[in-house]
């Protein structure tokens, strides 16, 4: 009996030991992790991110979501890292996450760093904070001698989104350098809608023929953003510019302004420019009359067009939604160029008119899986039905038309 009792006692002691050990292990696992250590790990992870945004860099998102998490490890890296690329990344990250002490740390970085990359990153990060307290500092940087600093400050003020900065931007527009003027125009286009004086500045730059074309380009972007219909005649004048990129921008701007009196000028570009004809066709989407539609159809059939330009013409046809585009497009379904056939099927599907059905039907039996798949999709789009590869069902539908 005594031996049995001692055996049971030993077993009980063993159970108690393992229970105690398990309990202790559980408690150790439940202890909170060292937050400072974890923050340091996150900072190291940020260094490895190629794009410093909350969407592309998960530790940046963690800091942004947890406002109480200490930013100190980022501050230290921003101030002390030997790698200027790392410092710049820290500045970018702080602009994304914000929080206590961030504004002060970024201003200090912009004022004390010798590296221009770190300075510019810190300034642009200040704009992303969208903190009104940053305005005096950013406005002061608009008056710096360095062009790059002025550009960074204008970009930051644009990101900050406060119209209070407009007087300082208008003053900065007088700087001689084209890139400085361009950055100010971008900011005014973002902030200046309905603000007195802004339209005048933009129109003056647009009409100043002594300025380089790059400034006129940004002025037209600002015209689009601000909706300055009064700029129409000036913009039409750029359709004859020798710089093809500027002609394309003028087409886009006129399309955004939707000016009926610009239609003849855009039609001229569409018919005569092998580079910007497709952009002009897209700009004319708002003009729905049959004459314009027929001209777009005819110009888009030019076999000498590059694939990129032809895609623009076809995009215009798809958005116009006119049944008059079905017949010319259908003639291309027999092309030996697979990519052209696929583009045509995509366009007919987007156009959405049932009259395209007979032209698409033979491609449901095409030898190319890709073409056959696009043909099925196009048929579904124009019919509203889901017959897939069922040829009998499609034939029945075609007979019902």
N, C-alpha and C positions, 0 to 999 in steps of 0.2 A: 504493500500500500504506500509505504513511505517513498519507494522508488518511483511509483506512478505519480505521486504528488509532486516530486522534484522534477520529473519530466514535463508535467503540465506547466509548472512554474517557469521553467526555462523557455517553453514555447510562448508563454504569455509575455515574458520579458522581451523575446524576439519581436513579437507583434508590436509591443509598445515602442521598441526602438525604431522599427521601420515606419510606423505611423508618425512618430516624432520627426524622423528624417524627412519623410514625404511632406509633412506640414511645413518644416523649415524651408525645404526647397521651393514649395509653393509660395511662401512668403517672400523669398528672395526674388522670384520671378515677378511678383506683384509690385515690387518696389519701383517707384518712378525712375525712369532713365535720366541720366545726367543731361539736363536741358542744354547747358552751355556746350557740352561735348557734341550734342546732336546739332546745334546751331552751327558749330564749326564745320561739321561734316557737310551740312547743307551748303555752306559757303564754298567749300572745296568742289562740290558738285556744280555750283554755278559757274566756276572757272572752266568747266568742261563743256558747258552749253555753247552751241554755235549761235543760237538766237536767244537773246535775253528778253523773253516775254513770259507772261503768266501762262500762255497757251503752249509755248515751245520748251519751257524750262520749268519742270515741276517744283524744284525748291523755291523758285521765285514765287510761284503760286502759293506755296505753303506760307511763306512769309507774308504775302499780301492778304491771305485769308485770316491769319492769326495776328491781329494788330498788337497783341501784348507780347509777342515773341521778341526777344532782345535783338536789336539791330547792331549791337556793339561789334560782333565779329566782322560784319561788313564794313563798318566804320574803320576798323583797324586795318583791314586789307586795303581799303581806299587810301589810307594815309601812309602806309608803310611798305607795301609790296614793291619789290625790286622790278617787277614786270609791269610795264605801263599798260600792256594789254589787259592784265588782270585788274588794275586800277580802273580802267575804262569800263570793264564789265561790271565792277562793283557799283560804279556810278549809274550805269544803265539799270541795274537791278533795283537800286534804291529809288530811282524815278518811277519804277513800276509798283513798288510795294508801299512807298510812303511810310508814315508813322512818326513817332516822336523823335526829334533830333535830326531827321533826314534833311530838312531844308538847310539847316545850319551846316551840316556835314558837306553837302553838295556845294554850297557857296564857298566854304573854306577850300574845297578841292579846286574850284574854278579860279580862286584868287591866288593860291599858293603853289600849284603844280607847275613845273617847268614844261611838262609834256603837253603839247597842243591837243593831242588826242584825248587826254584825260580832261583837259579844260572844256573841250567841245562836248564831250560826253556828259560832263557834269551840268553844263548849261542847258543842253537839250533835255536832260533828266529833270531839271527844275521846271521846265515847261510841262512835262508829263504829270507832275504833282498836282497841277491845276490849283495851286495855292496862291491866293491874291497877294499874300505877303512877299511873294517872289518878284512882283512887278517892278518895284524900284530898282532892284539889282539888275534884272534883265534889261530894263530900259536904259540903264547906264551903259550896258555892254553894246547897245546900238550906236553909241558915240565913240567906240574904240577906233583906234587907227587901223587895226588889222581887219582886212575884208572878211577873212574866215570867221573872226569873232562876231562881226556884225551879222553874218549869215546865220550862225548858230543862235544868236539872240533873237533874230526875226523868226526862225523856225520854232524856237521855244515859246515865244509869245503867241504864235499861231496855235500851238498845241495847248497852251494854257487856256485859251478861249475867252479871254476877258476883253470886251470892247474898250475898256479903259485905256488900253495900250495904243489905240488908234492915233491919238495926237503925236506920240513919240514915233510911231511908224511913219506917219506923214512927213515928219521932220527928217527922218532917216532916208526918205525916198530921194532927197536931194543929193545924196552921196554920188560921186562920179562913177563908181565902178559898176559895170553892167550886172555882175553876179549879185552885188549888194542890192541893186534896184529890183532884180528878179525875185530875190527872197522877200523883200518888202511887199512886192505885188502879190505874192502867194499868201502872205499873212493878211493883207488887206482884203483879198478875195474871200478869205475864211471868216474874217471878223467884221467886215465893213458893210454888210447889207443894210441899207436904210440909214446909214450914218452920213450926215452932211460932210461934204468935202472929199469923200473917198472916190466917188464916181469921177469927179473932176481930175483927181490925180491919175487915175487909171486911164481915162480918155486922153489926157495930155501926153502920157507916155506912149500910148498906142499911136497917137498922131505925130509924134516927134520922129521924123525920118532921119535925124542925125544919130539916133540910137541904133545899136546892132539888132539884128533880127531875133536874137535870143531873148532880148527884153520884150520885143513885140509879141513873141510867142507866149511869154508868161502873162503879158497884159491881156491877151485874148482868153487865157485860162481864167483870169480874174473877172473878165467880162461875163464869161459863162457862169461863174459862181455867184456873181452879183445880179445876173439877169439884166444887164444893161442893154436894152433894145436900141437905145439911141446910138450905140456903137456900130450898128449895122452897116452904114455906108463906109466907115473906116475899115471894117473887117472885109467887106466885099473888095476893097482896093487891094488886099493882100492875095487875092485869088490869082493875080498875075505876077506874083513875086517869083524871082529866079530860084529861091530856096524852096525845094519841093516839100520839105518838112513843114515849112510855114504855111504853104498852100493847104496841106492836109489839116493843120490846126485851124485855119480859117474856115474850112468846110465844116469841121466839127462844131466850131463856135456858132456858125450860122444855123446849123441843124438844131443846136440847143436853144437858140433864140426864136426859131420858128417864124421867120419873117417871109411873108409871101413874096415881097418884092425881090427877094434874093434868089427865087427859083430860076429865072433865066440864066443867071451867072453860074449857079450850081450845075445846071444842065449842060452848060458849055464845058465846064471842067469834066463832067462825067463822060461826055462824048469824045473829048480830045486828050485827056490825060491817061496814059497807060499806068501811071503810078498812083494818082489820087482819084481816079474815076470811081472806084468802089467806095471810097470814103464819101464822095459827093453823093453817090446813090443812097447811102445810109442817111446822110443829112436831109435827104428829100422824103423821108418816110412819112412825115406829117402832111405832105402834099399828095392827096389821094386821087386826083383826077386821072382819067384814062390816058390822056396824052403823056403825062409823066410816067405812068406805069408802062406804057408801050415803049417809051424811050429807054427805061431801065431794062426791060426785057431784051430789047434789040442790042443795047450796049453790052449787056452781060453775056451775050452769045459770041462775042469776039474771040476767035480761037487763039489769038496772040496774047491774051491776058495771062499773067502769071496765076498760079493756083491761089496765091494769097489774095490777089485783087478779085479774082472770080468768086472766091468765098465771100467777099464783102458784097458783091453784087447779089449773090444768091441770098445772103442774109437780108438784104433790102427787100427782095421779092417775098421772102418768107414773112417778114413783118408787115408788108403791105396787104397780105391776105387777099389778093385779087385772083379770081379764076382766070384772068387773062394771061397769067404767068404759067399756067399749067401746060399749054401746048408747046411753047418754046422749050421749057424744061424737059418735057417728055421726049423731045427729039434727041436728047443727050443720053437717054437710058440705054441706047444701043452702042455707046462708045466702047472702044477697046481699052480705054484707061479705067481700071477698076476704081481708083480713087475718085475720079470724076463721077462715075456712076453712083458711088456711095454718097458723095456730096449732094448729088441731084436727088437721091432718095430721101436724104435727111431734109432737104429743102421742101420737097413735096409733102413730106409728113408734117412739117411745121406749118406749111401753108394750109393744109387741112381740107382740101377740096375733093369731094368724091369723084369728080371727073378725071382725076389722075389714075383711078383704078385700072382701066384697061391697059394703060401704058406700063404700069407696075406689074401686072399679072404674070407676064412671061418670066420675070426675074424670080418668081417664087420657085421656079425649077432650075435656077442657075447652078452651074457646077461649083461656084465659089460659095463656101459656107457663109462667109462674111456678107457677100452681096445678098444671098438668100435671106439671111437674118435681118438685114436692113430693109429688104423688101417686105417681109412680114410685119416689121415694126411700122413702116410707112402705111401699109394697108390698114393696120389697126388704128393708126392716127386719123386717117381720112374717113374711116367708116364708123369708128366708135365700137367696133366689134373685136372679139378676142378669138379668132379662129386659128392663129398660129400657122402651122404648115398644112392645115386641112384644105386641100385644093378644091374639093367638091363644095365645101361651105363657101369659099370665096367666089366660086363660079356662080353659085346660087345668088349670092349678094349682088354680083355684077349684073346678072340678068334682071334683078329687081330695080335697077336704077332707071 
